[in-house]
Amino acid sequence: MARLSITDQLADLRRTYTGENLSQAVPAVRDGESPLPAAGTQAQAQLEAKVLLAACTAASMLQLMPPASIVRPAHAFRTVEPGETLKLYLHDRALGPLLFELLPRTEGGFGMGVAGLEHRQHRRSAELTTGDAAVVLVGVDENAWDLGMRYVRWMHEHRGVEYTDGGGTDDEVAESATGSALLRRVHLWHDASWLRALPMGGAWFVEWAGGPAEAEIRAALAHPGFGIAGQTTLRRQEAPAQDVEEGMRTYPWPEEFVSAVTAGDPDQRPDRR
């Protein structure tokens, strides 16, 4: 069997970090200056770090969405495509929870979400921008966006959000370059049950359950071509052995947010939500 070219080897390695397919990864490593580029500006790194924080929180909500489970993996993104503007490919039903965490709002008297974050709709994607930085949600057309926003409005009502115009926070995320770099490599944890990441001191604390071993992640983040420069504190937990308690299955989900595939499951009955 012929050996793979250097380009093919780099593309295969990049895919372990990003989840891209060959048609995405091969041109990227062949034509790019770096096999896995970093955010080009501080503003871009800040936005991407905030997206990672929002994605971890949104994944927690995905674990509650029917059929509620902490055993199956729950992540906001299935693929990232690093470039000048980061492209993000979402898992099913992740858009609404992600938008709720990212879009500016005021809740309990505190600004939450990204201040000044705006939406620009394209034919087959949605762009979230602060004016000097942006990420693209691939495959989110106008209909998908509308569904995601229906979820956001329901959460606003359910949580008693005071208002959205002019809300949000412009607080900077510490060590944002590290947070951005982790987002661009988030596929490393796709087999984990969940992922939590947040800045802590001069490093980012990264915790996950099941999936890759700490040594595997440590080696991947230290790789000379694909690793990151920032400091991380890593902690792996064992995957959950038991599923969620019965009380977690009673979240009052509207019918439109219940998957038609799982609507007949025991925790989907109207008297259980």
C-alpha positions in Angstrom: 0.0 0.0 0.0 1.4 3.4 -1.0 2.2 5.7 1.9 0.0 8.8 2.3 1.5 12.1 1.2 2.5 14.6 3.8 -0.6 16.6 2.9 -2.8 13.6 3.5 -1.1 12.8 6.8 -1.6 16.4 8.0 -5.2 16.4 6.8 -6.0 13.2 8.7 -4.4 14.6 11.8 -6.2 17.9 11.5 -9.5 16.0 11.3 -9.0 14.4 14.7 -9.0 17.9 16.1 -11.8 19.5 14.0 -14.1 16.7 12.8 -13.8 17.9 9.2 -14.1 15.7 6.2 -11.3 15.2 3.7 -12.7 17.8 1.2 -12.4 20.4 4.0 -9.2 19.3 5.6 -7.0 18.6 2.5 -7.2 22.1 0.9 -6.8 23.7 4.3 -3.5 22.1 5.1 -2.3 22.3 1.5 -3.0 25.9 1.0 -2.8 27.3 4.5 0.3 28.8 6.3 -0.5 26.7 9.4 -2.1 23.2 9.5 -4.6 24.5 12.1 -4.5 28.4 12.3 -5.3 30.5 15.4 -7.7 33.4 15.5 -6.2 36.3 13.6 -7.2 39.1 16.0 -7.8 39.6 19.7 -11.4 40.4 19.0 -11.8 37.2 17.1 -10.2 35.2 20.0 -12.5 36.9 22.5 -15.6 36.0 20.5 -14.5 32.4 20.0 -13.7 32.0 23.7 -17.2 33.2 24.5 -18.7 30.8 22.0 -16.9 27.9 23.7 -18.3 29.0 27.1 -21.8 29.3 25.7 -21.5 25.9 23.9 -20.6 24.1 27.1 -23.6 25.6 28.9 -25.9 24.8 25.9 -24.7 21.2 25.9 -26.0 20.9 29.5 -29.4 21.9 28.3 -29.2 19.4 25.5 -28.8 16.7 28.1 -32.2 17.7 29.5 -33.9 17.8 26.1 -36.0 14.7 25.4 -35.1 12.0 25.9 -33.2 13.4 28.9 -29.9 11.6 29.4 -26.5 12.2 30.7 -25.2 8.9 29.3 -25.3 9.8 25.6 -22.7 12.4 24.5 -24.1 15.9 24.3 -22.2 18.6 22.5 -23.2 21.8 20.6 -20.8 21.3 17.7 -20.1 18.2 15.6 -17.4 19.9 13.4 -15.4 23.1 13.4 -13.7 24.5 10.3 -10.9 26.9 11.4 -10.1 29.8 9.2 -10.1 33.6 9.1 -13.8 33.3 10.1 -14.5 30.2 12.1 -17.3 28.0 10.7 -19.3 25.9 13.1 -21.5 22.8 12.3 -24.1 22.2 15.0 -25.5 19.0 16.4 -29.3 18.5 16.1 -31.3 20.9 18.4 -28.2 22.7 19.6 -29.0 26.0 17.8 -31.7 27.3 20.2 -29.7 26.5 23.4 -26.6 28.1 21.9 -28.4 31.2 20.8 -30.0 31.6 24.2 -26.5 31.7 25.8 -24.9 33.9 23.2 -27.5 36.6 22.3 -27.6 39.6 24.6 -30.2 39.6 27.4 -30.7 41.0 30.9 -31.7 38.5 33.5 -32.0 39.1 37.2 -30.6 42.5 36.7 -27.4 41.2 35.1 -26.3 41.5 31.5 -25.8 38.1 30.0 -24.8 36.9 26.5 -22.4 38.8 24.2 -23.1 42.6 24.2 -23.6 43.9 20.7 -23.8 40.5 19.1 -25.8 40.7 15.9 -27.2 38.2 13.4 -26.7 38.3 9.6 -28.7 35.8 7.7 -27.3 34.2 4.5 -28.9 31.7 2.3 -27.4 28.6 3.9 -25.8 29.9 7.0 -26.2 32.4 9.8 -23.4 34.8 10.9 -23.0 36.1 14.4 -20.9 39.2 14.6 -19.7 41.9 17.0 -18.6 44.0 14.0 -14.9 43.3 14.5 -15.3 39.5 14.8 -17.6 36.8 13.6 -18.4 33.1 13.5 -20.6 31.3 10.9 -23.2 28.7 11.8 -23.1 26.5 8.7 -26.4 25.0 7.5 -28.6 27.4 9.6 -30.9 28.8 7.0 -33.8 31.2 7.6 -36.2 28.4 8.7 -33.7 26.9 11.1 -32.9 30.3 12.5 -36.6 31.0 13.1 -37.0 27.7 15.0 -33.9 28.5 17.1 -35.3 31.9 17.9 -38.7 30.4 19.0 -36.7 28.4 21.5 -34.9 31.6 22.7 -38.2 33.4 23.1 -39.7 30.5 25.0 -36.7 30.4 27.3 -37.0 34.2 27.9 -40.6 33.7 29.0 -39.8 30.6 31.1 -36.8 32.3 32.8 -38.4 35.7 33.2 -35.8 37.5 31.1 -36.4 41.2 31.5 -35.4 42.5 28.1 -33.0 41.8 25.2 -32.4 45.2 23.5 -29.1 46.6 24.7 -28.5 43.7 27.1 -25.5 41.4 27.4 -22.0 41.9 28.9 -18.9 43.2 27.3 -16.6 41.7 30.0 -13.5 40.2 28.5 -12.7 36.5 28.8 -9.3 35.8 30.4 -6.7 34.0 28.3 -9.1 34.2 25.3 -6.5 32.9 22.9 -6.5 29.6 24.8 -10.3 29.4 24.8 -10.3 30.1 21.1 -7.7 27.4 20.4 -9.7 24.9 22.4 -12.8 25.7 20.4 -10.9 25.1 17.2 -9.9 21.7 18.5 -13.2 20.8 20.3 -13.6 17.5 18.3 -11.0 16.0 20.4 -13.7 15.5 23.0 -16.5 14.2 20.7 -16.6 10.8 22.4 -16.9 12.3 25.9 -20.3 12.4 27.6 -19.9 16.1 28.1 -17.2 18.9 28.1 -16.8 21.8 30.5 -14.2 24.5 29.8 -13.6 27.9 31.5 -10.7 30.3 32.3 -9.3 29.9 35.8 -6.3 31.9 36.9 -3.8 32.0 34.1 -5.0 28.8 32.5 -8.2 27.2 31.2 -9.7 24.4 33.2 -11.0 21.6 31.0 -13.1 18.8 32.4 -14.9 15.9 30.6 -16.5 12.6 31.3 -15.6 9.4 29.5 -14.0 9.5 26.1 -10.3 10.3 25.7 -7.8 9.7 28.4 -6.0 12.7 30.0 -2.7 11.6 28.5 -4.3 11.5 25.0 -5.6 15.0 25.3 -2.4 16.3 26.9 -0.4 14.9 24.0 -2.8 16.3 21.4 -2.6 19.8 23.0 1.2 19.6 23.1 1.6 18.5 19.5 4.2 20.7 17.7 2.0 21.4 14.7 -1.5 21.1 16.1 -1.2 21.9 19.8 -1.8 25.1 21.7 0.5 27.6 23.4 -1.8 28.4 26.4 -1.8 26.6 29.7 -4.6 24.1 30.5 -5.6 22.1 33.6 -7.1 18.8 32.5 -9.4 16.5 34.4 -11.2 13.5 33.1 -14.0 11.8 35.0 -15.5 8.4 34.4 -18.5 8.3 32.1 -21.8 8.4 34.0 -22.8 4.9 35.0 -26.4 5.8 35.8 -28.8 8.0 33.8 -30.6 11.1 35.0 -33.0 11.0 37.9 -36.7 10.9 37.2 -37.1 14.6 38.3 -34.9 15.7 35.4 -37.3 14.3 32.9 -40.1 16.7 33.8 -38.8 19.9 32.3 -41.7 21.7 30.7 -40.7 21.4 27.0 -43.2 22.7 24.4 -44.3 20.1 21.9 -42.3 21.7 19.1 -39.0 21.1 20.9 -39.8 17.4 21.4 -38.2 15.2 18.7 -40.9 13.3 16.7 -38.6 10.3 16.9 -38.7 10.2 20.7 -42.2 11.6 21.3 -43.5 8.1 22.3 -40.9 7.6 25.0 -42.1 7.4 28.6 -40.7 10.8 29.5 -42.4 12.5 26.6 -45.9 12.2 27.7 -47.6 15.6 28.3 -48.2 14.7 32.0 -44.5 14.2 32.4 -43.3 17.5 31.0 
